[in-house]
Amino acid sequence: MKKQKLLTAMLMMALCLPMATSCGDDDSEPKKQDNEQPGNDKPDVTPVNKVLTTTEQKEYLEDVGLELNGKFKADEFRHYSDLAQYIDDTYGDYDWDDVEEWAEDIWDELRGKAIGTHQETETEDWGGWTSTYVYNYTDYKAVLMASNFTGRWEARNGRWNRKDASDLSFVFKNESGQECVLRLTTSGTVTKVHLYDSDDWVDYSYESTDNGSVSNEYYDRTNCTIGVPQHITITLTEGGKTLVESKTDIDLSNIKNEEFDLSQSAVTAKTTVTLSNGYTIKGENIAYSKTSVTANATLIKGSETLVKASFSCNLSNIPSEILTAYYDMDDDDLDDSFRNSNGNVTAFSVDVLGKVQVKGSINDLRQLADDFEAADDDEENESKFKQDVANINSHINANIYYNGGTTKQASFLFIPFEDRWDNYSEWYCEPGLKFPDGSTYTFENFFTEDDFKDLIDAFERLEDDFEALDN
């Protein structure tokens, strides 16, 4: 993203709302009115503990999908889109040099003088000829705190002008001349965490020796440590009215020497994004420790919960390793590091409008990963592959329920299939559903364009409506 697009990008990120889309054949039927719900001629099926046939389930799932789709109206986001477009057209070409120089000056000041040097060496032996690669680092440390980046930046006469302030904000006018403010504020305890290292290439030299060569590369390496505030609030206001508000609370514990150790450190968080058009996105009970991972998410419109999801997993034998050590690891190194680790997804659930629930658990994640790897290895052996798939399915307990009932309407599983060419064949598996009558379908064969045509058409109309906001 170019720097002159920064404000627009921040606005669109603040407004980001996940929307489901689907694809199907073009349809020439007239667009339905907002109050016209396709599928109203279908049977009124409101199951709780009654087992439905596969045909009834397709109809019910499509009806719920249509109801959910109907909760979203593109016009509800028109003002946000118009404002974003005006920002892009009006402020996209503003001069950001002062903002960039201000940030670079703060970075240089925070980094300060070099705190040391170190080398890393690699060699390759080519049968009497040795290539030596020497990486020379000049070490710096920068502690990035929100309190370092403050100021009130006002858009005026083609450039951004800064005034001192206790927080960070960008101030500009909308099309009607009202003042808009995008503001970042923080509060509470600040925990310092070494998040990453930044390498800047400086120079290179090469020399030949009697039996090889030596290559030297020179870098400035900056240890980037972030001050994580306990509370973070981002707001966008227009004429004094709050259009978007994002509040995040973060608690980090057992941080030693500013390093996040996977086997010792822990983090908990919650976040709420509120839009003035009535939508709210919540993330709660987001937590990691060496023994568990949990998360809850909810999408709300007004007072109605549209979608909610939860996840919990217990962990064991998490390696004692700092987070930044994983950046330089390849797949084999990562596999070795977590070779003795394991976990069980003790529970997960997704609820749509209180009418469709997917719930279940997954046991022994380490063995499940090994079973998938075994299936890859056995793709040419039918009996072994089918056993591998059976082993995979033994770990997964995931079922569909309706209206909060306790009767399983369908179960998730992986289904083996054969690809054959002349005298050669390979086996593969696809995710699918198994129904109480014993029938099984892949997702592709169950959610067909013919059986879910009304839903696909409705999604496409909604997608078209959102795309039209840009016109």
N, C-alpha and C positions, 0 to 999 in steps of 0.2 A: 504494500500500500504506500503510495507516494505521500510525502509528509503533508502536502497541501490538502490531501483527502482525509487527514487525521480526524477532524471534527465530525465529518460525515460518517466515517467508519465507527467512531465511538458511539454515535447516535444509533446506528443500525445494530451494533452489537448489543446496546442496551435494550433494543426493541426485539431482539431475537426470540422468536417463539416457534418451537418445533411444530411443523405442519406435515401431515402425511399426504403423499401424492401417489397416484398409481397411473398406469398406462394401459391403453386399450385402443381398439380400432376407432378411427374417426366416425362420429355419429352425426347424421344430418337432422335428427329430430329437433323440434323447436325447444329452446331453453325453457325450463320450467320456472314458474314464478316462485318467489321465496316461500310463500305459504303453501306451495304444492309439493307434497312429499311423495316421491315415486315409491311404488310398492304398497300403497294403501289398500290395494285389492287383494293382498295376501292374507292368509288366515291370521287371526289374532292369537298368536302363540306366546304365552307368558309363563314359561316353565320355571319351576323351582326344583322339585325332586322327581319330576316326570322325565323318563328317558325319551329323547326325541330321536326320530329316524334321521339319517344323514340328510335327506331332502329337507326336513323340517329345520334342521340345524343350519343349513345353508341359508334358508329364508330368515331365520331368527338372527343369525350373525349379520346378514346384510341389513336387516331392519335396524339393528343397533348401530351399525356403521353409518347408516343414513342419518340416524338421530344425532350421532356425534358430529358428523360432517355439518349438519344443520346448525350446530351451535356456533360455527365460525362464519362471520360475514366480513367480506373484504372491506366494505364501507366503514367498518369499525376501526380499520387501520388507515383510512384515507388521510386523516390529518397528519399522522406520523409520516406517511409517505410523501405528502405534499411538503412538509417541513424539511424532510431530508433532501428532497429534490431542490428546494429553494436554497438550502445550505450549500449544496454541491454547486449549483449554478452561480451563486453570489460570492461564496467564500472559497471556492475551490482553487482559484488563482491568486489568492492572497499571498503575500510574501511571508514565508515562515522562517526566514533566515534568523531573525532575532530569537525565535523560540528554540531553534536548533542550536544556536551559539550559547544560549542560556543553559540548555541541557548539557552541552559539551563542557562548558566551564565548570558546572557542578560536578560532572563526572571526573574531570581532571583534578579538581580540588579534593574530591573524596578519595581518589586513587593515590594521590600524593607521591612521595618518593618511593623508589624501589626498596623492597625489604629483604632482598636476597637474590641468589641465582642458583640454578641447578641444571643438570644434564641428564638426558636419557639417551641410551645407545642401543642400536641394533646392528647385528652383523649377519652377512650372508656369505657362505663359503661355496665357491664355484670350482672346487677341485684345484686348489693352489692359488686361486685368485679370491681375495677377500674384499667384499664391499662393506664399508663401515658407514653407518648413518648416525650422525650425532645431532641431537636436538637440544639446542641451548636456550634456556628460558631465563628471562629476567622477571622476577616475581614481584607482583603488586597485590595490594588488597584494597577493595572498595566495599564499604558498608553502606548499602543503599537504604535510606530511610525516607518514608513519605514526608517527614518534616523537612527534608532537604529540598524538596521540590514543591515550593509554594509560590503563590503569586496570582494576581487577578489579571488575566490577559483579555484585553478588549479589542474587538475588531473595529477598525476605523481607518478610512481613507486608504484601503488596499493593503494594510499591514496589521500585525498584532502588536499591541502596546501593553507593557507590563507595569503594574503597580504592586507594591508590597501588600501581602495578605497572609493570614494565618493558615489558609488552606489553598488548594489549587482549583482554579475555575477558568473557564473560557466563556466570555460574554459576547453576544452578538444580537442583531435585530432580526425578527422574522419579517415576512412580507408586509405585515401591517404596521411595522415599526415598533412592535412590542419587544421588550428586552427578554432574551433567552439566556439562561445560565446553565452550563454543564459543570457540576461541582463534585470534587472528591474531598471527603473529610475522613479523618481517622481519629480514634481515641482508644483509651485503655492501655494495658500493658503491651510493650513491644518486645517480641522475642527474636533474637538474631539467629539466622539459620544460613549455613553455607549452602547455597543453592546450585551454583555451577561455576565453572572456570571459563574465562573468555580469552582466546588466543589471537593475537594480532601478529601477522608475519612481518618481520623487520628486514632480514637480509639472508643471503645464501652464498656459500663458497664451496669450491670443489678442488681437490688436488689428487694427483696420481702418485702412487708409491711403487716400489719395485715389484710388489706382489699384490697390488690391489688399488683401491681408491678410498678416499675419505670425503664424505659430503657433510657439510655443516649447514644447518638451518637455524636461524635465530628468531625467537618469538618473544613478545611481551605477554606474559600470562597474568591475568588478573583474577584473583580469588574474589568472586562476587558473592557477598553475604547480604542477605535481605533482612531488613527489619520488618517482621510480620506483625501488623497491629492487631489488637484484640477485636476491634470493631472497625469496619470499613463501610462507608455509605457513599453511594454515587446517586446524584439526582439530576434530572433535567427539568427545569422550570420554564414556563412561557407566560409572560405577563403576570408573574406571581403564582400561577397555577402549576402544580407538580404533574408533569406528564409521565415521568418514569422515576421510580425510586428503587434502588437495589441496596439491601442491607445484608451484610455478611459478618458473622461472629466466628472467630477462630481461636482455639485454645491449643497451644503446643506445650507438651510436657516432656520431661526427661531428655532435654536437649543438652548434651555435654560437649564442651569445647566448640559450640556453635555447629555441631554436626548432627544430622538426623540419622540415628542408628536404627535400622529396621528391627533389631531384636530388643531395643530398649525404649526408643522414643514412641510417642503417641500424638495423635492429632484428632480433635473433634471440631465440627463446624456445623453451622446452619446458615441458610441464606433465603431471602425472600425478595422476589422481583415483582413490583406492583405497577400496573399500567393504569392510566386514568380512564381507559375504556372498559374497565371492569375485570380484566384478566389478572390473575396472580399465579406465580410459579413459586413453589416452596421446596426447598431441600432441607430435610431435618434428619437428626440422628446420623449425620455423616461422620463416621469415626473409623480410625485405624489404630490398632495396637498389635503387638506381637501375637496375640491370641484371637483376634477377631477383626472383621470388617463389617460395617453396617451402613445402610443408607435408606432413606425414605424420600420420595418425590411426589408432589401433588400439583395438578393443573386445575385451577379453579376459575370459573366465570361467575361474577357476582357472588351469590351465596351457594352456587351449585358446584360440586366436585365433578369434574369431567373424567379425569384419569388420575389414578393414584397407584404407586408402585412401592414395593419394599424389598429389601435384600438383607440377609444376614449370613455370615460365613465364619466358622471358627477356623483357626490356624494353629499349626504346630511346627516346631523346629525351624522357625524363621532364622536365617543365618545372621550372625553378628557382622554386619557390613554397613558402612556409611553409604548414604544415598548417592553421592557423587561418584563413588567407585564404579557404579553400574554403567556410567556413560561410556566408558572405554571397553566394556565387555562385549564380545561377540556372542552368538547364540550358544555355542558350546560352553563358554565361560558362565553364561547365565544358567544353563542347565546344570552345570556342576555345582554352582553356588546354591541352587535350590533343590539339589538331588534328594535331600532327606526331608524336605519340607512337604507338608500336606495340608489339606483342608477339607471341610464339608460345608456345602451350602445348606445350612440347616433349614432355611425357609426362604422362599421368594414368592412374590405375588404381584399381579397386575389386575387392576379393577377398572372397567370401563362403564361409567354411568351407573354403577351398582347393578348392572344387568349381565355383564360377562366377567367372569373371574378366571384367571390362570394362576394356579398355585402348585407348589411342589417343593422338591428338595433334590440335591445331588450329593452323593456320598463319594468319598475317597477320590478327590480330584487328581492326586498323583497317579493312582492306578488308571483312572479314566484317560489321562493324557497318554499313559503307556499303551492302553488299549487302542486308542486312535493311531498311535505310531505303529503298533502291530498290524492294524488293518492296512496301513500304507504298504508295509513290507509284504503282506500276504495277498496283494491285489490280484495275483495270478493263480491263487490256490482257493478254489471255491469253498471247500469245507472249512479251511482255516479262517477264511475271510468271514464267512457266515458266523463262525464261533466268535470271532473278534467283535462283530456287530452285536451279537447277543450279549457279550460281556459289556460293551458300551451301554446298551439299553438297561443292563442290570443296575447301573449307577444312577439312572435318571428316573425320578418319580415326578412327573409333571402332568397335570390334568386340567380340563376345562369344566367349569361349573357355571350355572346360570342363576341369577337373582339371589345370590347368597346361599344357594342350596348346597347340600352335601352329596348329591348324586353325581358321579363322574359321567360327563357327557361324551368325553373323548380323552385319550391319553396321547402324549407325545412319544415318539420313538424314531429310531433311524431304520431305514428299510434298504436291504441290499439289492443291487441290480447288476446285471451283466452287460458289458459292451463286447460285441463279437465282430471280428473281421476274419473271414475265411476260417483258418484253423487256429486262430489266436483269439483269446478273450482276456479281458480285465474286469475286475469287480470294483464297484464303487457303492456308496450309500448316500441317501438323501433323507433329510428330515421329513417326517410325516405325522399322520394321525391314525390312531386305531380307535374304532368305535365299539360300543357294547355288543353289537351284532357280530363282531369278529372281523369286519371289513377294515381294510387299511387303504389310505390314500397318501400320496406325497402332497406337500403343500401346493405344488403346481397343478396337480390333478384335482385337488379339492376346491381351491380358490380359482376357478376358471373364469374366463372373461364372459362366457355365456351365463353362468349361474350367478355372477355378481355384476352383471352389466349395469344395473341401476346405480350401484355404489360406485363403480368405476366412472360412469358418466358424471355422477355428482361430484366426485373428487376432481375430475377434469374441469368441470364448470367452475369449481371453487379456485382451482389453479389459474384458470383463465381470468377470473375476476381479480385475483391478486396481481397477476401480470399486467392487467389493464390499469392498475394504480400508477404505473410508471409512465403511462401515456397521457 
